[in-house]
Amino acid sequence: MKVAVLGAGAIGGWMAVKLAQAGHAVSVLARGATLGAIRAEALQLIEGDATVGAAVTASDAPQDLLADGYPELLIIAVKAQHLREAARAAQPLVGPDTIVLTAMNGVPWWFFQRRDRPLAGTALDSVDPGGDIAACLPVARVVGCVVHASCSVVAPARIRLKLAQRLILGEPAGGLSARLMGLTAALTAAGLVSEASEDIQRELWYKLWGNMTMNPVSAITGATTDRILDDPLTREFCSAVMREAQAVGERIGIHITQTLEARHEITRQLGAMKTSMLQDAEAGRSLELDALVGAVVEIGGRVGVPTPHTNALFGLARLSARVRGLY
């Protein structure tokens, strides 16, 4: 495939290297130090003790990535708060047959595309105010992606892979399309183990259910996940937020059957983990609070589910970030 990647950070960089290694023609839209590093030393991936480099085309101008026509696959792997800007940059790269793969956390702008569930067709102000993202990235081109992997950027264009479980792909409208199955097979063949889901919204909500508490609480407190769970009051607060998200999910047709304790145990198995949001806070980068927490508050209001604990978490995290210039 001809592949373009927008967001050559931890996840986007990992995917770009794997696809390039598998023989796909990969180009990356990058800028600043990342662009310079790719041009000077290639895009590098560290797995265990091995470091591999991938020769990819890189530019900060979208038109440079169109030399051989539109990409068949456009991977968008940016933080949600940067998506509006990224969507404008990506718009020229979306051809009539381009698949736009959104490898991102949180509630996406296309979340309510299923016609068999409540709020069908709803646009969320917390995610896409004004509809700019939807205008740039037509939902008919989109395939959703839930990433279960842990990567970090150790230097510009230098990615360390810590854990790669799987990617879960799905059509926003539901079902198993031919393009979904073909893309799932292609990514798996490239070493990005993937599976297709008939209900990508359920997969997104399940992941959100776990990280919508650990991420902002860690950013507020500076604590790793083990310390958050070890504090009984903080742990119960996180559980209260998760109960509200579980109730919101029930109202929109997404049922989570896992117990809170089972979900906490999964988090505990990760050890003294610094969440991605804590890493961003420590590095002085903006925080993706709206798609992870603000969207749950908005959806709860639309379906009549009270979310007092989620409101408090969102308010405290947002204020903390604003004071530090991160929101």
N, C-alpha and C positions, 0 to 999 in steps of 0.2 A: 504493500500500500504506500501511497504518498501520504505522509502524516505530518501535521503541524501541531506544535505544542505551545500553548500560551500559559506561561507560569512554570518556568524551569527551576522551581524550588525543590523542596524535598520530594513530594509525590510526583510532580511533573517531570523532574529530572530523572528520577528512578524509572518511570515509564518510558521516557525518551531513550535512555541508554539501552534498556531491554529491547525495545522495538528496533533500534538501529543495529544492535548486535544480531538480531534475527533477519537482517537484510532489508528492512523497510527503509524507504527514503524519508528521513526525518529532518524537519526544519523546526527551528525554535524562534519564537518571538521573544526577545530579551532586550535588556538595556543596562546601562551603567556597568558596574563591576562584573556582573554575571555575563554580559555580552562580551566584555573584554577577555574574561577568563576562558570562555568557550572558544573564542577565536584564537587565543594564544596556546591553550593546552587541551582543547577538546572538553567535552562534558564527561565527568568522571564519576564512577560509582564504586564505593568501597563495600565489599561483602566479606565479612570476616577479615582474613589477612590479605585478601586479594583486592587489587584496584584495577578496574578496567576503564578504558577511555573509549568514547564513541565519537566518531567524526560526524557531526551534524552541521547543517547549514544554520547560521544564526544571523539575525538582523533585528534592528529596532523599527524597521519599516515593513508593514504588512505586505505591500506590493512586491517586495523582494522575495517573498515566499510563494509567489504565484508564477514563477518563471516557467514551470512545466504544467500550469493549469491549477485548478482548485484541488485542495487536499481531499482525499477520500475520507480521512478521519482528522478531525480537529479536537484535540484534547484541551479542555480548559481546567486548569488545576491551580486556581488562585484562591485566596481567602475571600469569603463572601463580601466583605466590605469593599473589596477592590473590583467586584464583578461588573459594576456599571461601566467603569472605565475600560475594563478588559473587553466587555461586550462591544463597545464602540470600536476598539482596535480589531476585534475578531470579525466584525461584520463583513469586511471586504473578502475574507477568506472562506465565507460560507457559500458554496456553490449549490446547484440544484440537487446534487446527489451527495453532498458532504454530510457525514454523521458528526454531530457535535456531542462529544462525550464529556459530561460534567462530573469531574472527579473532585468533589467538594464536600465539606461538612455542612450540617444544618439543613434547614428547610429551603428548598430551591423555589424559584419563581414559577415553576411548572407543576408544583406539588398537587394542585387540585385539577389535574387534567383527566382523571378518571371520572367517567360519567355515571358510574354505578355507586357513587358515594356522596355523602352530604358535602355541601359547598362546592359542587362541581363547577368549574370555570372561574372560581374566585381568584382574584389577584390580591396579594398581600402587600399592604403598604410598608410593612416592616422589612420586606425582602426586596421589592421592586417599586419604590414610590414613583409614580408618574408613568410606569410601564416602559421605561427606557430599555431595560434588558430584554423584555419580550419583543420589543420592536426590532432589536438588533439580531436576536437569536431566535428564529421561528421555532416554535415547539415541535413542529413536524420533523425537524432535523435532529431533535435531541434524543439521546439515549442517556438515561441516568446511570450513575455509578457510585456505589458505596465502597469505600476503601477500608479494608481491614489490614493495615500495614503500619509499620512505624519506621519513619525515615527522618533524617535531620540533615541540615546544611552545615557542613563543617567549615566551608570556605566558599566563595563564589564559584558556582559550577562544579562543586565537589560535594557529592551526596553520600551519606553513610546509611546503608540499609541495616536496620536492627532486627526487624521481624516482618516477614511477608506471609500473611495467611491467605487472603484471596481478595479478588474484586468481585462484587456482585453487580450485574448489569440488568437493566430493565427498561421497558418502554413506558413513558409517562402515562399512556392511555391503557396500559396493562397488556397482558397476553405475551405470546412468544412469536415474534415476527421472524421472517427469514433473515433480515439484516441483523437482528439481535443475536440470533444463533451463529451467524457467520462471524460477527465481530467477537463474540465470546470465544469461538474456536481459534481465531487469529491471535488474540491476546494470550490465550493459554499456550499456544505453540511458541510464542515469543518468550515464554518463561514468566508471564504474568498470569498466574493461575486464576481463572475466572469461571463464574457460573452465571447462568441466566435465571432471572426471577420473573414470575408472572405478576408480582406485586412489589415493585421497587419502592413504593411509598411505605410499605410495612417495614422493609429493610432500613430505610432512612430513619423512620421514627424509632425503631429499636436502637439503632446506634445513637441517635440523639438522646434517647432516654437515659443513657449512661453518661454521655459526655457533656450534657447541658448543665450538670452540677459540678463535676470535678473541674472542668475548665475554668469557669468564672470564680469558683471558690478558691482555686489555687492562685488565680491572678490577683484576687483581693488580699489573700493571706501570705502568699509566697511559699505555701506548704506543698510538699509532694503528696501524692495520692494516699500513701500509707498513713501519713500523719493526719490527713483529713478523716480517714476512716477510723483511726485510733481515738479520735476525740469524740466522745459519745454525744455531745450536744451538736457538734457540726455534722456528724454522721446522721443524726435524726433529722436535722434540718434538710440535708440532701435527700433523705428518704421522703420527707414531706413534699418537696418539690417534685420528686419522681411520682408520687401518688397523684399529684395534680396532673402531670403530663400523661399518666396512665388513664386518668378520667377523661381528659381531652381526647386522647386517642380513641377511647371507646365511643365517644360521641361522633367521631368522624369515620367510624367503621374500621379502626385499626386496633386489634385486641392484643395486648401483651399478657401472656400467661405466666411468664417467668416471675419468680418472687423477687422482692427487693434484696433479700439476703443473698440469693443466688447471683444476682447482678453485682452486688458489692464484692462477693467472693472472686468473681472474674477480675474485677479491678484490683483486688488485693494481690492476686497472683502476679501482677505486673511489677510488684515491689515498690521501691521508692522512686516512682516515676514522676518526672516533670511533664505536665501536660503541655501540649503545643501552645496553649494560651499563656501559660506561665512563661514559657520560653520567649514568646513574643513580648510579654510585659517586661521581662528582664532585658530584652534587647532594644526596648524603646519603640517597638512596632505597634501599630494600631490593632485593636482587638475585635474579633468577629462576634460581637454580642448579639446583634439583631437577628441573624439567621439561627443562632443557637438558643437564645432565650426570649428575645423580643417577639419572635414569630409565635412561640407557644402562648405568650400573653395575648397576642392579637387573636389567635385562633380560639383560645378559651373564651374571649369576649364575644366572638361571633357565634359560638355554639352554646353560650350560657353556662359555662363551667367556671366557677370562681377559682382564681389562681393567686391567693394572697401571698403564699410563700414564694412562688415564682416571680410575682411582682416585686417582692422585697429583694430577691436575688438580682433581678434585672436592674432595679434602681440602685442598689449598692455597687454592683459591678460597673454600671455605667458611670456613676458619679466618681468612683475611684479612678476609672480610666480617664474621665474628663479632667480631673485634677492633675493627672500626670501627662496630659496631652496625647492620650492614646485612643480617644474616641471623638 
